[in-house]
Amino acid sequence: MTVNALNSGARVWLADFEDASAPTWENVVLGQLNLIDAYERRIDFTDPRTGKSYALRPAEELATVVMRPRGWHLDERHLLVDGRPVPGALVDFGLYFFHNAQRLIGLGKGPYFYLPKTESHLEARLWNDVFVFAQDHVGIPQGTVRATVLIETITAAYEMEEILYELRDHAAGLNAGRWDYLFSIVKNFRDGGAKFVLPDRNAVTMTAPFMRAYTELLVRTCHRRGAHAIGGMAAFIPSRRDAEVNKVAFEKVKADKDREAGDGFDGSWVAHPDLVPIAMASFDAVLGDKPNQKDRLREDVHVTAAELIDVASLDAHPTYEGLRNAVQVGIRYIEAWLRGLGAVAIFNLMEDAATAEISRSQIWQWINAGVVFENGETATPELARRVAAEELAAIREEVGEEAFAAGRWQQAHDLLLHVSLDADYADFLTLPAYEQLVG
């Protein structure tokens, strides 16, 4: 996967130690080794099952790596200081920086990072302190580190200017997320009443008024400060068997990337290499030979604080099928995560931990708000348990008894219901899940 990502034709590869990686010790360590091997060009690989070989293209054709460490909330139980687990963010950053900073400079690049889950300018300040210390420690100039911050929490959306300021010597730009952003809205306003109840996650596109306000504000904020504005991820995974599914999805991806490029974003990202040409074409059509469009200051954009949380402006409502989908995807993703897989293709979409977070949060919110679905049923713990039992039975029939017994299906089912129904809403699903993660 490392070879394929670097060979994908994209300008940048997000090497993800966060939501797309289940933090088993094996994944944490081997992920770091893969990146070192890639920079040393010793990562050629032959699949022992198929005999297929994978090798890197010439250096000038490879994507530039931007590494995403874990969020501050996650600890790494395998490394202790004074008897306490080290924050996973520092483990991921520290290993990567220590082993690769000088190596990357020698390659004409640098240590570049994507910072997740940021909730305030104080977290950005903490990261800046880490960068300053690390650069001094290995003896490289201040400002060599460059970081892009994901604005994927509602609180950070109100502090974009302050976040850029705190990272001013190291800031590359800001990125507009989606699933984690919606998860954050539910988490922060889960008791806020009907006006904050989100509909099915797939009904909340980036053209929803409150999402549009957020993305346009992000472009304006970045360009006023000379930073790059990066759009959201196209999560579609092309089907090898259904050309019609691909055709419809590719049209949606193109429309999404056309909109981003037209709004002034300087780049975007996709979940699968087959989508790279679509995104590239959308941005090339707007950028031409320019590396970015930071000269577009978007002074026409005027976003109010209220518009960022105007969830009620969305003309959509929770549905019974939305509940079923949240349960389906939640169980399937958590089961894979517990086995050490962080990025999982489910129903032709690339899902990561943010998917499970929004799924369980919507179940929790709909039950807490007493939502009545279009079929007349009310969202209750009993309904969620019934749907979960039906989906678990369907999965057992789909995969077969042997595969079901070998998997972590019952455990995933139980964990989803625990975090979806517990009156004490867990801040992050991955915290109780990490206690059950093997390895």
C-alpha positions in Angstrom: 0.0 0.0 0.0 2.9 2.3 0.7 4.3 1.7 -2.8 0.9 2.1 -4.4 0.3 5.4 -2.6 3.7 6.9 -3.5 3.2 5.8 -7.1 -0.4 7.0 -7.3 0.2 10.2 -9.3 -1.0 12.4 -6.4 1.2 15.3 -5.3 0.9 14.3 -1.7 0.3 11.1 0.2 -1.2 11.3 3.7 0.6 8.5 5.6 -2.0 8.0 8.3 -1.2 6.8 11.8 -4.5 8.2 13.0 -8.1 7.4 12.0 -7.1 5.1 9.1 -4.8 3.0 11.3 -5.8 0.8 14.2 -3.0 1.4 16.7 -1.7 -2.1 17.4 2.0 -2.0 18.3 2.8 -3.9 15.0 1.0 -1.2 13.0 2.7 1.7 14.9 6.2 0.2 14.4 5.9 -1.3 10.9 4.3 1.8 9.6 7.3 3.8 10.7 9.7 1.2 9.2 7.8 1.3 5.9 8.3 5.0 5.6 12.0 4.7 6.4 12.3 1.9 3.8 10.5 4.0 1.2 12.9 7.0 1.7 15.8 4.6 1.4 14.2 3.0 -1.7 14.4 -0.5 -0.2 10.6 -1.2 0.0 10.2 -3.3 -3.2 7.8 -6.1 -2.4 6.7 -9.3 -4.0 3.4 -10.8 -2.8 4.2 -14.4 -1.9 0.6 -15.5 -2.7 0.3 -14.0 -6.2 3.9 -13.4 -7.2 3.0 -9.8 -8.1 5.8 -7.3 -7.6 5.6 -3.7 -6.3 8.4 -1.2 -6.8 8.8 2.6 -6.5 8.8 4.8 -9.6 11.6 7.3 -10.1 11.9 9.8 -7.2 10.6 12.8 -9.1 7.3 10.9 -9.8 6.6 10.0 -6.2 4.1 11.7 -3.9 5.4 13.9 -1.1 4.6 12.3 2.3 2.7 14.2 4.9 2.4 12.2 8.1 -0.7 12.3 10.4 0.0 11.3 14.0 -2.6 10.2 16.5 -4.7 12.8 18.3 -3.8 14.0 21.8 -6.6 11.9 23.4 -5.0 8.6 22.6 -2.2 7.0 24.7 0.4 4.5 23.6 0.4 1.7 26.2 3.6 0.1 25.0 5.8 3.1 25.9 5.9 4.4 29.5 7.5 7.5 31.1 7.6 7.5 34.9 5.1 4.7 34.7 2.6 6.5 32.6 1.7 5.8 28.9 3.1 8.4 26.4 0.6 10.3 24.3 0.3 8.5 20.9 0.7 11.8 19.2 4.2 12.2 20.6 5.2 8.6 19.8 4.1 8.9 16.2 5.6 12.3 15.7 8.8 11.6 17.7 9.7 8.3 15.9 9.0 9.8 12.5 10.9 13.1 13.1 13.9 11.5 14.8 14.4 8.9 12.1 13.5 11.0 9.0 13.9 14.7 9.4 17.6 14.8 8.2 16.9 12.1 5.7 14.0 14.1 4.2 16.0 17.3 4.0 18.7 15.4 2.1 16.0 14.4 -0.4 15.0 18.0 -0.9 11.8 17.7 1.2 11.1 18.0 4.9 9.2 16.6 7.9 5.6 17.5 7.0 2.6 16.8 9.3 -1.2 16.7 9.3 -2.5 17.5 12.8 -5.9 15.8 13.7 -8.7 16.5 16.2 -7.5 19.9 17.1 -10.1 21.6 19.3 -8.5 25.0 20.2 -5.5 27.3 19.6 -4.0 26.0 22.8 -3.5 22.5 21.2 -1.9 24.3 18.2 0.4 26.1 20.6 1.4 22.8 22.2 2.2 21.3 18.8 4.3 24.4 18.0 6.3 23.9 21.2 6.9 20.3 20.2 8.1 21.4 16.8 10.5 24.0 18.2 12.0 21.5 20.7 12.4 18.7 18.0 14.1 21.0 15.5 16.5 22.3 18.2 17.2 18.7 19.4 18.3 17.4 16.0 19.9 20.7 14.9 17.8 21.7 11.9 16.5 25.3 11.3 13.3 26.5 12.9 10.5 26.5 10.3 11.7 23.3 8.6 8.6 21.5 10.0 5.4 22.3 8.1 2.0 21.3 9.4 -1.5 21.4 8.0 -4.2 21.4 10.7 -7.5 19.5 10.1 -10.4 21.8 11.1 -12.6 18.8 12.0 -14.1 20.0 15.2 -16.8 22.7 15.6 -14.7 24.5 18.3 -11.7 24.7 16.0 -13.9 26.3 13.3 -14.3 29.3 15.6 -10.5 29.5 16.1 -9.0 29.2 12.6 -7.2 32.5 12.8 -5.8 31.7 16.2 -4.7 28.2 15.2 -2.8 29.6 12.2 -1.3 32.3 14.5 0.0 29.8 17.0 1.6 27.8 14.3 2.7 30.8 12.2 6.3 29.7 11.8 5.3 26.1 10.9 1.8 26.4 9.3 1.2 25.1 5.8 -2.6 25.4 5.8 -5.9 24.1 7.1 -8.0 21.2 5.9 -11.8 20.9 5.8 -12.9 17.6 7.3 -16.4 16.0 7.2 -17.2 13.0 9.3 -15.2 14.1 12.3 -16.6 17.6 11.9 -20.2 16.2 12.1 -19.2 13.9 15.0 -17.9 17.0 16.8 -21.2 18.9 16.2 -23.2 16.0 17.7 -20.8 15.6 20.6 -20.8 19.3 21.5 -24.6 19.8 21.0 -25.9 16.4 21.8 -28.3 17.8 24.4 -29.1 20.9 22.5 -32.6 19.8 21.4 -34.2 19.2 18.0 -32.5 22.1 16.2 -29.1 20.2 16.5 -30.3 16.8 15.5 -28.5 15.7 12.4 -30.2 13.7 9.6 -28.6 10.5 8.1 -24.9 11.2 7.6 -25.1 10.7 3.8 -27.7 13.4 3.7 -25.2 16.0 5.0 -23.1 16.9 2.0 -20.6 19.7 1.8 -23.3 21.8 0.2 -25.4 21.9 3.3 -25.7 25.5 4.4 -23.8 25.1 7.7 -21.1 23.0 6.0 -20.8 25.5 3.2 -20.4 28.3 5.7 -17.5 26.4 7.3 -15.7 25.6 4.1 -15.9 29.1 2.7 -14.8 30.6 5.9 -11.8 28.2 5.9 -10.7 29.4 2.4 -11.1 33.0 3.3 -9.2 32.6 6.6 -6.3 30.7 5.0 -5.9 33.0 2.0 -5.9 36.1 4.1 -3.0 34.6 6.0 -1.1 33.2 3.1 -1.9 29.6 4.0 -3.2 26.7 1.8 -6.8 25.7 2.0 -7.3 22.0 1.5 -10.7 20.5 0.7 -12.4 17.3 2.0 -11.9 13.7 1.1 -13.8 11.8 -1.6 -14.4 8.4 0.1 -15.6 6.4 -2.8 -13.9 3.1 -3.6 -14.2 2.1 -7.3 -15.9 -1.3 -7.9 -14.1 -3.8 -10.1 -17.5 -5.4 -11.0 -20.1 -2.6 -11.4 -19.3 0.0 -14.0 -22.6 1.8 -13.4 -21.8 2.3 -9.7 -18.4 3.7 -10.8 -20.0 6.0 -13.3 -22.4 7.6 -10.8 -19.8 7.9 -8.1 -17.2 9.4 -10.5 -19.7 12.1 -11.5 -20.3 12.9 -7.8 -16.6 13.1 -7.1 -16.0 15.4 -10.1 -18.8 17.7 -9.0 -17.4 17.8 -5.5 -13.9 18.6 -6.7 -15.1 21.1 -9.3 -16.9 22.9 -6.4 -13.9 22.9 -4.2 -11.6 24.3 -6.9 -14.2 26.9 -7.9 -14.5 28.0 -4.3 -10.8 28.7 -4.0 -9.4 25.6 -2.4 -5.7 24.9 -3.3 -6.0 21.2 -3.2 -8.1 18.2 -2.0 -7.8 14.6 -1.3 -9.3 11.2 -2.3 -9.4 7.8 -0.7 -8.3 5.7 -3.7 -5.6 6.1 -6.4 -8.3 5.7 -9.2 -9.8 9.0 -8.1 -6.6 10.9 -8.4 -7.0 11.8 -12.1 -10.5 13.1 -11.5 -9.4 15.4 -8.7 -6.3 16.5 -10.6 -8.4 17.4 -13.6 -10.8 19.5 -11.5 -8.0 21.5 -10.0 -5.9 21.7 -13.1 -8.8 23.3 -14.9 -8.9 26.1 -12.4 -5.2 26.4 -11.4 -3.7 26.0 -14.8 0.1 26.4 -14.2 -0.3 28.1 -10.8 0.7 26.0 -7.7 -2.2 27.4 -5.7 -4.9 30.2 -5.7 -4.0 31.9 -2.5 -4.4 35.2 -4.3 -8.2 34.6 -4.2 -8.9 36.3 -0.9 -12.7 35.5 -1.0 -13.6 38.9 0.4 -17.1 38.2 -0.8 -17.4 35.6 2.1 -19.1 36.8 5.3 -19.9 34.0 7.7 -21.5 34.6 11.1 -21.0 32.5 14.2 -24.6 31.4 14.1 -24.3 30.1 10.5 -21.6 27.6 11.5 -24.1 25.8 13.8 -27.3 26.3 11.8 -28.0 22.6 11.5 -31.7 23.3 11.4 -31.3 24.9 7.9 -30.8 21.5 6.4 -33.9 20.1 4.7 -33.4 16.5 5.7 -34.4 14.3 8.6 -33.2 11.0 10.3 -34.6 7.9 8.7 -35.0 4.3 9.8 -32.7 3.3 7.0 -30.2 5.8 8.3 -30.3 4.0 11.7 -29.8 0.6 10.0 -26.9 1.9 8.0 -25.3 3.4 11.1 -25.6 0.1 12.8 -24.3 -1.9 9.8 -21.3 0.3 9.2 -20.6 0.7 12.8 -20.4 -3.1 13.5 -18.4 -3.8 10.3 -15.9 -1.1 10.9 -15.4 -1.8 14.6 -14.9 -5.5 13.9 -12.1 -4.7 11.4 -10.5 -2.2 13.8 -10.4 -4.7 16.6 -8.5 -7.0 14.2 -6.0 -4.2 13.5 -7.4 -2.8 10.3 -8.0 1.0 10.4 -9.1 1.7 6.8 -11.9 -0.5 5.6 -13.9 -0.6 2.4 -17.6 -0.9 3.3 -20.4 -0.6 0.7 -18.0 1.0 -1.8 -16.8 3.7 0.7 -13.5 4.0 2.4 -14.3 4.1 6.1 -12.1 5.0 9.0 -12.5 5.7 12.7 -14.4 8.9 12.1 -17.1 6.8 10.4 -17.7 4.7 13.5 -17.7 7.9 15.6 -20.4 9.6 13.6 -22.4 6.3 13.3 -22.5 5.7 17.1 -23.0 9.4 17.8 -26.0 9.6 15.6 -27.6 6.6 17.2 -27.0 8.1 20.6 -28.4 11.5 19.5 -31.5 10.2 17.8 -32.4 8.1 20.9 -31.7 10.9 23.3 -33.9 13.3 21.2 -36.7 10.7 20.8 -36.6 11.0 17.0 -39.6 9.5 15.2 -38.7 7.9 11.9 -40.7 8.0 8.7 -42.0 4.5 9.3 -43.6 5.6 12.6 -41.0 3.9 14.9 -39.3 5.9 17.6 -35.6 5.8 18.2 -35.2 3.9 21.5 -32.5 1.6 23.0 -34.8 -1.3 22.3 -35.1 -0.4 18.6 -31.3 -0.1 18.4 -30.8 -3.4 20.0 -33.3 -5.1 17.7 -31.7 -3.6 14.6 -28.2 -4.6 15.8 -29.3 -8.2 16.5 -30.8 -8.4 12.9 -27.6 -7.0 11.4 -25.4 -9.4 13.4 -27.5 -12.3 12.2 -27.3 -11.1 8.6 -23.5 -10.8 8.9 -23.3 -14.3 10.3 -25.2 -15.6 7.3 -23.2 -13.5 4.8 -19.7 -14.6 6.0 -20.5 -18.1 7.2 -20.1 -19.7 10.6 -16.4 -20.3 10.4 -15.5 -16.8 9.4 -18.0 -15.4 11.9 -16.4 -17.4 14.7 -12.9 -16.4 13.7 -13.8 -12.7 13.6 -14.6 -10.1 16.4 -18.3 -9.7 15.3 -20.0 -10.2 18.7 -17.4 -8.0 20.4 -17.9 -5.3 17.8 -21.7 -5.5 18.2 -21.5 -5.2 22.0 -19.0 -2.3 21.8 -21.2 -0.4 19.3 -24.2 -0.8 21.5 -22.3 0.2 24.6 -21.1 3.5 23.2 -24.4 4.2 21.5 -26.7 3.5 24.4 -24.7 4.4 27.5 -26.1 7.5 29.2 -22.6 8.7 29.9 -21.5 9.6 26.3 -17.9 8.5 25.7 -15.8 11.3 24.3 -14.1 9.0 21.8 -15.1 5.4 20.7 -11.5 4.6 20.3 -10.8 5.0 24.1 -12.9 1.9 25.2 -12.0 0.2 21.9 -8.3 0.5 22.6 -8.7 -1.5 25.8 -10.0 -4.4 23.6 -7.5 -4.0 20.8 -5.1 -7.0 20.5 -1.5 -6.3 19.9 
